[in-house]
Amino acid sequence: MFPDMLQAVLVDTAFEPLFLLDAQHRVVSANRAARALFPGADAIGKPIDALFDSPELLDLLACLHTDQGCPEGQFAADQNVYRARCNNLTADGEGYIALALQDITQLMRLNRARREMVANISHELRTPISAIRLLRDTLIYQKLGRKRRKTILRKIGKEVDALQRIIDGMHDLAMIESGQAIMRLIETPLAPLIHEALDHLDEEIERRKLEVTVDIAPKLYVLVDPGQIGRVLTNLIHNAVKFTPKGGRVHVHAEPAPAERYGEAVRVVICDSGPGIPPEDRLRVFERFYQRDPARSEGRGSGLGLSIAKHIVEAHNGEIWVEDSPLGGACLCFTLPDASPALNPNGHEDGEG
């Protein structure tokens, strides 16, 4: 009795879905994890191909009727990818098939993201390295005047700085992701942080002849690390500037967020009149090294700015996302903890007359 009960408990507490099929591939039994794949529906008695629309799974089950032993494989169904293992069983003279599944959808996505990240890192490093190599060859193999040599050395310095930014960005992102970056939270007025970020981009804004407007609700304070949130604002505004065509518009807006959705938070919105971000890319833009079409913007970046911004915002218990812009482009939005002074019913801060 005890071995049978122990076996039943182990099967039903397993993390992975387990099915028992009859000779016609109908489900005879399923553990809790398997039943959870079909909420609101009873899998018992149904053919397995009615639950998983996958020819690969049927091919795998068909292998059991050959001499290939216990087959393993993977199949896709309903946008998920499963690893499967099956085996023949006999009980009371009847033949059955044991089928065990492992959902590897997230693992496949992580592997794809890793491959893309390696490819993107290679691409980002190749550009400055190729430029440095060409400039080096020019210095070695051509007779140059002093002025021309200084110009080339200055260009080499710019490419070295680009490499350093990539390395620093990767290091900073790793520190933030691991929780090793210390966030010193201070009640900070938001307006100076926004204007300071805009000041850093003055030359670029002027060069591109952009119209930049700022609309900040009065007396907005946030509980943040000022240096880190300054970096977020600079990264997001720079992204808007980079993707806005010459003569376009950038608008920065900040106000208390709707309490029913975000709790006590401030919402910052940075909108541009650029090409926008397609819905299918709105999550991916926050991946490290992910680049939208570089032909639609001037200059190049490290591909780390939005990823760093996302992790800093989340370290402040905020959210970050993309919306359509009323200016025709994209809006990058994020929330921060609200630390604004409370107002009394007369509209004054508490403690004021």
TORKOL-4160 file (C-alpha; in steps of 0.2 Angstrom, whole numbers, padded with zeros to 4 digits, m for minus):
353
<pt num="1" X="0000" Y="0000" Z="0000"/>
<pt num="2" X="0014" Y="0012" Z="0005"/>
<pt num="3" X="0024" Y="0011" Z="m0011"/>
<pt num="4" X="0008" Y="0014" Z="m0022"/>
<pt num="5" X="0003" Y="0029" Z="m0011"/>
<pt num="6" X="0021" Y="0036" Z="m0012"/>
<pt num="7" X="0022" Y="0033" Z="m0031"/>
<pt num="8" X="0005" Y="0043" Z="m0033"/>
<pt num="9" X="0011" Y="0057" Z="m0022"/>
<pt num="10" X="0027" Y="0059" Z="m0031"/>
<pt num="11" X="0018" Y="0059" Z="m0048"/>
<pt num="12" X="0006" Y="0072" Z="m0043"/>
<pt num="13" X="0019" Y="0083" Z="m0035"/>
<pt num="14" X="0031" Y="0083" Z="m0050"/>
<pt num="15" X="0034" Y="0100" Z="m0057"/>
<pt num="16" X="0033" Y="0093" Z="m0075"/>
<pt num="17" X="0018" Y="0087" Z="m0084"/>
<pt num="18" X="0015" Y="0068" Z="m0085"/>
<pt num="19" X="0002" Y="0059" Z="m0095"/>
<pt num="20" X="m0003" Y="0041" Z="m0097"/>
<pt num="21" X="m0010" Y="0036" Z="m0114"/>
<pt num="22" X="m0019" Y="0020" Z="m0120"/>
<pt num="23" X="m0014" Y="0011" Z="m0136"/>
<pt num="24" X="m0025" Y="0024" Z="m0146"/>
<pt num="25" X="m0015" Y="0038" Z="m0139"/>
<pt num="26" X="m0030" Y="0044" Z="m0128"/>
<pt num="27" X="m0026" Y="0051" Z="m0111"/>
<pt num="28" X="m0030" Y="0039" Z="m0097"/>
<pt num="29" X="m0022" Y="0049" Z="m0083"/>
<pt num="30" X="m0013" Y="0065" Z="m0080"/>
<pt num="31" X="m0004" Y="0073" Z="m0065"/>
<pt num="32" X="m0008" Y="0090" Z="m0058"/>
<pt num="33" X="0005" Y="0099" Z="m0068"/>
<pt num="34" X="m0002" Y="0091" Z="m0084"/>
<pt num="35" X="m0020" Y="0096" Z="m0080"/>
<pt num="36" X="m0014" Y="0114" Z="m0076"/>
<pt num="37" X="m0010" Y="0115" Z="m0095"/>
<pt num="38" X="m0028" Y="0115" Z="m0099"/>
<pt num="39" X="m0037" Y="0125" Z="m0086"/>
<pt num="40" X="m0056" Y="0123" Z="m0087"/>
<pt num="41" X="m0055" Y="0108" Z="m0098"/>
<pt num="42" X="m0054" Y="0089" Z="m0094"/>
<pt num="43" X="m0040" Y="0081" Z="m0103"/>
<pt num="44" X="m0045" Y="0063" Z="m0098"/>
<pt num="45" X="m0052" Y="0053" Z="m0112"/>
<pt num="46" X="m0046" Y="0065" Z="m0126"/>
<pt num="47" X="m0033" Y="0060" Z="m0139"/>
<pt num="48" X="m0016" Y="0068" Z="m0136"/>
<pt num="49" X="m0016" Y="0076" Z="m0153"/>
<pt num="50" X="m0032" Y="0085" Z="m0148"/>
<pt num="51" X="m0023" Y="0093" Z="m0134"/>
<pt num="52" X="m0007" Y="0096" Z="m0143"/>
<pt num="53" X="m0008" Y="0100" Z="m0162"/>
<pt num="54" X="0009" Y="0094" Z="m0166"/>
<pt num="55" X="0014" Y="0081" Z="m0179"/>
<pt num="56" X="0031" Y="0080" Z="m0171"/>
<pt num="57" X="0023" Y="0073" Z="m0155"/>
<pt num="58" X="0014" Y="0060" Z="m0165"/>
<pt num="59" X="0030" Y="0055" Z="m0174"/>
<pt num="60" X="0038" Y="0053" Z="m0157"/>
<pt num="61" X="0024" Y="0042" Z="m0151"/>
<pt num="62" X="0025" Y="0032" Z="m0167"/>
<pt num="63" X="0043" Y="0028" Z="m0163"/>
<pt num="64" X="0038" Y="0017" Z="m0149"/>
<pt num="65" X="0031" Y="0004" Z="m0161"/>
<pt num="66" X="0049" Y="0002" Z="m0168"/>
<pt num="67" X="0065" Y="m0004" Z="m0160"/>
<pt num="68" X="0071" Y="0013" Z="m0156"/>
<pt num="69" X="0069" Y="0011" Z="m0137"/>
<pt num="70" X="0063" Y="0026" Z="m0127"/>
<pt num="71" X="0062" Y="0041" Z="m0139"/>
<pt num="72" X="0066" Y="0059" Z="m0134"/>
<pt num="73" X="0062" Y="0074" Z="m0144"/>
<pt num="74" X="0055" Y="0091" Z="m0144"/>
<pt num="75" X="0039" Y="0099" Z="m0152"/>
<pt num="76" X="0030" Y="0116" Z="m0153"/>
<pt num="77" X="0012" Y="0118" Z="m0148"/>
<pt num="78" X="0002" Y="0134" Z="m0144"/>
<pt num="79" X="0018" Y="0145" Z="m0145"/>
<pt num="80" X="0026" Y="0134" Z="m0132"/>
<pt num="81" X="0041" Y="0122" Z="m0135"/>
<pt num="82" X="0041" Y="0106" Z="m0125"/>
<pt num="83" X="0054" Y="0092" Z="m0123"/>
<pt num="84" X="0046" Y="0075" Z="m0123"/>
<pt num="85" X="0051" Y="0058" Z="m0117"/>
<pt num="86" X="0039" Y="0043" Z="m0119"/>
<pt num="87" X="0040" Y="0024" Z="m0115"/>
<pt num="88" X="0029" Y="0009" Z="m0117"/>
<pt num="89" X="0021" Y="0001" Z="m0101"/>
<pt num="90" X="0011" Y="m0014" Z="m0098"/>
<pt num="91" X="m0002" Y="m0016" Z="m0084"/>
<pt num="92" X="m0015" Y="m0030" Z="m0082"/>
<pt num="93" X="m0011" Y="m0036" Z="m0100"/>
<pt num="94" X="m0015" Y="m0019" Z="m0107"/>
<pt num="95" X="m0002" Y="m0008" Z="m0116"/>
<pt num="96" X="0000" Y="0010" Z="m0111"/>
<pt num="97" X="0012" Y="0024" Z="m0115"/>
<pt num="98" X="0020" Y="0035" Z="m0102"/>
<pt num="99" X="0023" Y="0053" Z="m0108"/>
<pt num="100" X="0033" Y="0066" Z="m0099"/>
<pt num="101" X="0035" Y="0084" Z="m0105"/>
<pt num="102" X="0046" Y="0098" Z="m0100"/>
<pt num="103" X="0042" Y="0116" Z="m0105"/>
<pt num="104" X="0058" Y="0123" Z="m0113"/>
<pt num="105" X="0050" Y="0139" Z="m0120"/>
<pt num="106" X="0059" Y="0151" Z="m0109"/>
<pt num="107" X="0075" Y="0141" Z="m0111"/>
<pt num="108" X="0074" Y="0143" Z="m0130"/>
<pt num="109" X="0070" Y="0161" Z="m0128"/>
<pt num="110" X="0085" Y="0164" Z="m0117"/>
<pt num="111" X="0096" Y="0154" Z="m0129"/>
<pt num="112" X="0090" Y="0165" Z="m0143"/>
<pt num="113" X="0093" Y="0181" Z="m0133"/>
<pt num="114" X="0111" Y="0175" Z="m0129"/>
<pt num="115" X="0115" Y="0171" Z="m0147"/>
<pt num="116" X="0108" Y="0188" Z="m0152"/>
<pt num="117" X="0117" Y="0197" Z="m0138"/>
<pt num="118" X="0134" Y="0189" Z="m0143"/>
<pt num="119" X="0130" Y="0194" Z="m0162"/>
<pt num="120" X="0126" Y="0212" Z="m0156"/>
<pt num="121" X="0141" Y="0213" Z="m0145"/>
<pt num="122" X="0152" Y="0208" Z="m0160"/>
<pt num="123" X="0144" Y="0221" Z="m0171"/>
<pt num="124" X="0146" Y="0235" Z="m0158"/>
<pt num="125" X="0164" Y="0231" Z="m0155"/>
<pt num="126" X="0168" Y="0228" Z="m0174"/>
<pt num="127" X="0164" Y="0246" Z="m0179"/>
<pt num="128" X="0176" Y="0255" Z="m0168"/>
<pt num="129" X="0190" Y="0242" Z="m0169"/>
<pt num="130" X="0189" Y="0243" Z="m0188"/>
<pt num="131" X="0190" Y="0262" Z="m0188"/>
<pt num="132" X="0205" Y="0261" Z="m0176"/>
<pt num="133" X="0213" Y="0248" Z="m0188"/>
<pt num="134" X="0211" Y="0259" Z="m0203"/>
<pt num="135" X="0217" Y="0275" Z="m0194"/>
<pt num="136" X="0232" Y="0265" Z="m0188"/>
<pt num="137" X="0236" Y="0259" Z="m0205"/>
<pt num="138" X="0235" Y="0277" Z="m0211"/>
<pt num="139" X="0247" Y="0283" Z="m0198"/>
<pt num="140" X="0260" Y="0269" Z="m0202"/>
<pt num="141" X="0259" Y="0268" Z="m0221"/>
<pt num="142" X="0256" Y="0286" Z="m0226"/>
<pt num="143" X="0267" Y="0302" Z="m0225"/>
<pt num="144" X="0257" Y="0314" Z="m0215"/>
<pt num="145" X="0259" Y="0332" Z="m0209"/>
<pt num="146" X="0258" Y="0336" Z="m0191"/>
<pt num="147" X="0240" Y="0343" Z="m0192"/>
<pt num="148" X="0234" Y="0328" Z="m0201"/>
<pt num="149" X="0242" Y="0316" Z="m0189"/>
<pt num="150" X="0234" Y="0325" Z="m0174"/>
<pt num="151" X="0217" Y="0324" Z="m0183"/>
<pt num="152" X="0219" Y="0305" Z="m0185"/>
<pt num="153" X="0225" Y="0303" Z="m0167"/>
<pt num="154" X="0210" Y="0313" Z="m0161"/>
<pt num="155" X="0198" Y="0301" Z="m0171"/>
<pt num="156" X="0207" Y="0286" Z="m0163"/>
<pt num="157" X="0204" Y="0294" Z="m0146"/>
<pt num="158" X="0185" Y="0295" Z="m0151"/>
<pt num="159" X="0184" Y="0277" Z="m0156"/>
<pt num="160" X="0193" Y="0272" Z="m0140"/>
<pt num="161" X="0181" Y="0282" Z="m0130"/>
<pt num="162" X="0167" Y="0272" Z="m0139"/>
<pt num="163" X="0174" Y="0256" Z="m0134"/>
<pt num="164" X="0176" Y="0262" Z="m0116"/>
<pt num="165" X="0158" Y="0267" Z="m0116"/>
<pt num="166" X="0152" Y="0249" Z="m0121"/>
<pt num="167" X="0163" Y="0241" Z="m0108"/>
<pt num="168" X="0157" Y="0253" Z="m0094"/>
<pt num="169" X="0139" Y="0250" Z="m0100"/>
<pt num="170" X="0141" Y="0232" Z="m0099"/>
<pt num="171" X="0149" Y="0233" Z="m0082"/>
<pt num="172" X="0136" Y="0245" Z="m0075"/>
<pt num="173" X="0122" Y="0234" Z="m0082"/>
<pt num="174" X="0129" Y="0218" Z="m0074"/>
<pt num="175" X="0131" Y="0227" Z="m0057"/>
<pt num="176" X="0113" Y="0234" Z="m0058"/>
<pt num="177" X="0106" Y="0217" Z="m0063"/>
<pt num="178" X="0115" Y="0208" Z="m0049"/>
<pt num="179" X="0109" Y="0220" Z="m0036"/>
<pt num="180" X="0127" Y="0226" Z="m0032"/>
<pt num="181" X="0124" Y="0244" Z="m0037"/>
<pt num="182" X="0120" Y="0254" Z="m0022"/>
<pt num="183" X="0104" Y="0265" Z="m0023"/>
<pt num="184" X="0105" Y="0279" Z="m0011"/>
<pt num="185" X="0087" Y="0285" Z="m0010"/>
<pt num="186" X="0084" Y="0303" Z="m0007"/>
<pt num="187" X="0068" Y="0314" Z="m0008"/>
<pt num="188" X="0073" Y="0324" Z="m0023"/>
<pt num="189" X="0064" Y="0337" Z="m0034"/>
<pt num="190" X="0061" Y="0330" Z="m0051"/>
<pt num="191" X="0061" Y="0346" Z="m0061"/>
<pt num="192" X="0080" Y="0350" Z="m0059"/>
<pt num="193" X="0084" Y="0332" Z="m0064"/>
<pt num="194" X="0075" Y="0334" Z="m0080"/>
<pt num="195" X="0082" Y="0351" Z="m0084"/>
<pt num="196" X="0100" Y="0344" Z="m0080"/>
<pt num="197" X="0097" Y="0330" Z="m0092"/>
<pt num="198" X="0092" Y="0342" Z="m0106"/>
<pt num="199" X="0107" Y="0353" Z="m0103"/>
<pt num="200" X="0118" Y="0338" Z="m0106"/>
<pt num="201" X="0110" Y="0336" Z="m0123"/>
<pt num="202" X="0110" Y="0355" Z="m0128"/>
<pt num="203" X="0123" Y="0354" Z="m0142"/>
<pt num="204" X="0114" Y="0339" Z="m0150"/>
<pt num="205" X="0097" Y="0347" Z="m0148"/>
<pt num="206" X="0104" Y="0363" Z="m0156"/>
<pt num="207" X="0112" Y="0354" Z="m0170"/>
<pt num="208" X="0097" Y="0345" Z="m0175"/>
<pt num="209" X="0086" Y="0361" Z="m0173"/>
<pt num="210" X="0073" Y="0352" Z="m0162"/>
<pt num="211" X="0059" Y="0360" Z="m0153"/>
<pt num="212" X="0060" Y="0353" Z="m0135"/>
<pt num="213" X="0045" Y="0357" Z="m0123"/>
<pt num="214" X="0044" Y="0353" Z="m0104"/>
<pt num="215" X="0028" Y="0351" Z="m0094"/>
<pt num="216" X="0031" Y="0347" Z="m0076"/>
<pt num="217" X="0018" Y="0347" Z="m0062"/>
<pt num="218" X="0023" Y="0359" Z="m0048"/>
<pt num="219" X="0032" Y="0353" Z="m0032"/>
<pt num="220" X="0035" Y="0335" Z="m0039"/>
<pt num="221" X="0047" Y="0326" Z="m0028"/>
<pt num="222" X="0053" Y="0308" Z="m0030"/>
<pt num="223" X="0062" Y="0295" Z="m0019"/>
<pt num="224" X="0077" Y="0291" Z="m0029"/>
<pt num="225" X="0095" Y="0290" Z="m0031"/>
<pt num="226" X="0098" Y="0306" Z="m0041"/>
<pt num="227" X="0113" Y="0301" Z="m0050"/>
<pt num="228" X="0105" Y="0285" Z="m0057"/>
<pt num="229" X="0088" Y="0293" Z="m0061"/>
<pt num="230" X="0098" Y="0307" Z="m0070"/>
<pt num="231" X="0106" Y="0294" Z="m0080"/>
<pt num="232" X="0089" Y="0286" Z="m0084"/>
<pt num="233" X="0083" Y="0303" Z="m0090"/>
<pt num="234" X="0098" Y="0307" Z="m0100"/>
<pt num="235" X="0097" Y="0290" Z="m0109"/>
<pt num="236" X="0078" Y="0291" Z="m0113"/>
<pt num="237" X="0079" Y="0309" Z="m0119"/>
<pt num="238" X="0095" Y="0305" Z="m0129"/>
<pt num="239" X="0085" Y="0291" Z="m0137"/>
<pt num="240" X="0071" Y="0303" Z="m0142"/>
<pt num="241" X="0083" Y="0315" Z="m0149"/>
<pt num="242" X="0092" Y="0302" Z="m0159"/>
<pt num="243" X="0077" Y="0296" Z="m0167"/>
<pt num="244" X="0068" Y="0312" Z="m0170"/>
<pt num="245" X="0072" Y="0320" Z="m0188"/>
<pt num="246" X="0079" Y="0337" Z="m0189"/>
<pt num="247" X="0067" Y="0351" Z="m0185"/>
<pt num="248" X="0056" Y="0338" Z="m0176"/>
<pt num="249" X="0049" Y="0339" Z="m0158"/>
<pt num="250" X="0052" Y="0331" Z="m0141"/>
<pt num="251" X="0041" Y="0334" Z="m0126"/>
<pt num="252" X="0045" Y="0329" Z="m0108"/>
<pt num="253" X="0030" Y="0328" Z="m0096"/>
<pt num="254" X="0029" Y="0323" Z="m0078"/>
<pt num="255" X="0014" Y="0322" Z="m0066"/>
<pt num="256" X="0007" Y="0311" Z="m0052"/>
<pt num="257" X="0002" Y="0294" Z="m0059"/>
<pt num="258" X="m0016" Y="0287" Z="m0057"/>
<pt num="259" X="m0016" Y="0280" Z="m0040"/>
<pt num="260" X="m0028" Y="0266" Z="m0044"/>
<pt num="261" X="m0015" Y="0259" Z="m0057"/>
<pt num="262" X="0002" Y="0264" Z="m0050"/>
<pt num="263" X="m0001" Y="0268" Z="m0031"/>
<pt num="264" X="0009" Y="0283" Z="m0025"/>
<pt num="265" X="0020" Y="0286" Z="m0040"/>
<pt num="266" X="0025" Y="0299" Z="m0052"/>
<pt num="267" X="0024" Y="0296" Z="m0071"/>
<pt num="268" X="0037" Y="0303" Z="m0083"/>
<pt num="269" X="0034" Y="0303" Z="m0101"/>
<pt num="270" X="0046" Y="0307" Z="m0115"/>
<pt num="271" X="0038" Y="0309" Z="m0132"/>
<pt num="272" X="0046" Y="0312" Z="m0149"/>
<pt num="273" X="0040" Y="0315" Z="m0167"/>
<pt num="274" X="0051" Y="0301" Z="m0174"/>
<pt num="275" X="0047" Y="0285" Z="m0184"/>
<pt num="276" X="0039" Y="0277" Z="m0168"/>
<pt num="277" X="0042" Y="0259" Z="m0162"/>
<pt num="278" X="0031" Y="0245" Z="m0169"/>
<pt num="279" X="0021" Y="0235" Z="m0156"/>
<pt num="280" X="0031" Y="0219" Z="m0158"/>
<pt num="281" X="0047" Y="0229" Z="m0154"/>
<pt num="282" X="0041" Y="0238" Z="m0138"/>
<pt num="283" X="0047" Y="0225" Z="m0126"/>
<pt num="284" X="0063" Y="0221" Z="m0135"/>
<pt num="285" X="0069" Y="0239" Z="m0136"/>
<pt num="286" X="0074" Y="0237" Z="m0117"/>
<pt num="287" X="0085" Y="0221" Z="m0121"/>
<pt num="288" X="0104" Y="0224" Z="m0120"/>
<pt num="289" X="0112" Y="0228" Z="m0137"/>
<pt num="290" X="0095" Y="0228" Z="m0146"/>
<pt num="291" X="0095" Y="0241" Z="m0160"/>
<pt num="292" X="0081" Y="0247" Z="m0171"/>
<pt num="293" X="0084" Y="0251" Z="m0189"/>
<pt num="294" X="0100" Y="0261" Z="m0188"/>
<pt num="295" X="0096" Y="0269" Z="m0205"/>
<pt num="296" X="0082" Y="0278" Z="m0196"/>
<pt num="297" X="0093" Y="0288" Z="m0185"/>
<pt num="298" X="0110" Y="0297" Z="m0185"/>
<pt num="299" X="0125" Y="0292" Z="m0176"/>
<pt num="300" X="0127" Y="0275" Z="m0167"/>
<pt num="301" X="0125" Y="0271" Z="m0148"/>
<pt num="302" X="0130" Y="0256" Z="m0138"/>
<pt num="303" X="0113" Y="0248" Z="m0138"/>
<pt num="304" X="0114" Y="0248" Z="m0118"/>
<pt num="305" X="0105" Y="0264" Z="m0114"/>
<pt num="306" X="0087" Y="0258" Z="m0113"/>
<pt num="307" X="0092" Y="0242" Z="m0105"/>
<pt num="308" X="0102" Y="0251" Z="m0091"/>
<pt num="309" X="0087" Y="0263" Z="m0089"/>
<pt num="310" X="0075" Y="0248" Z="m0087"/>
<pt num="311" X="0085" Y="0240" Z="m0073"/>
<pt num="312" X="0088" Y="0257" Z="m0064"/>
<pt num="313" X="0069" Y="0261" Z="m0064"/>
<pt num="314" X="0065" Y="0243" Z="m0058"/>
<pt num="315" X="0077" Y="0245" Z="m0044"/>
<pt num="316" X="0067" Y="0259" Z="m0039"/>
<pt num="317" X="0051" Y="0248" Z="m0039"/>
<pt num="318" X="0045" Y="0258" Z="m0054"/>
<pt num="319" X="0039" Y="0252" Z="m0071"/>
<pt num="320" X="0045" Y="0257" Z="m0089"/>
<pt num="321" X="0036" Y="0255" Z="m0105"/>
<pt num="322" X="0032" Y="0262" Z="m0123"/>
<pt num="323" X="0017" Y="0270" Z="m0129"/>
<pt num="324" X="0012" Y="0279" Z="m0145"/>
<pt num="325" X="0016" Y="0297" Z="m0146"/>
<pt num="326" X="0004" Y="0311" Z="m0149"/>
<pt num="327" X="0018" Y="0319" Z="m0159"/>
<pt num="328" X="0018" Y="0304" Z="m0171"/>
<pt num="329" X="0033" Y="0295" Z="m0164"/>
<pt num="330" X="0035" Y="0285" Z="m0148"/>
<pt num="331" X="0033" Y="0289" Z="m0129"/>
<pt num="332" X="0045" Y="0281" Z="m0117"/>
<pt num="333" X="0036" Y="0281" Z="m0100"/>
<pt num="334" X="0042" Y="0276" Z="m0083"/>
<pt num="335" X="0036" Y="0278" Z="m0065"/>
<pt num="336" X="0045" Y="0283" Z="m0049"/>
<pt num="337" X="0040" Y="0283" Z="m0030"/>
<pt num="338" X="0031" Y="0299" Z="m0026"/>
<pt num="339" X="0039" Y="0309" Z="m0012"/>
<pt num="340" X="0029" Y="0325" Z="m0015"/>
<pt num="341" X="0024" Y="0335" Z="0000"/>
<pt num="342" X="0006" Y="0332" Z="0005"/>
<pt num="343" X="m0007" Y="0346" Z="0002"/>
<pt num="344" X="m0020" Y="0351" Z="0015"/>
<pt num="345" X="m0038" Y="0354" Z="0009"/>
<pt num="346" X="m0034" Y="0372" Z="0005"/>
<pt num="347" X="m0021" Y="0367" Z="m0008"/>
<pt num="348" X="m0006" Y="0372" Z="0003"/>
<pt num="349" X="0008" Y="0360" Z="0009"/>
<pt num="350" X="0005" Y="0353" Z="0027"/>
<pt num="351" X="0012" Y="0365" Z="0039"/>
<pt num="352" X="0009" Y="0381" Z="0029"/>
<pt num="353" X="m0003" Y="0394" Z="0033"/>
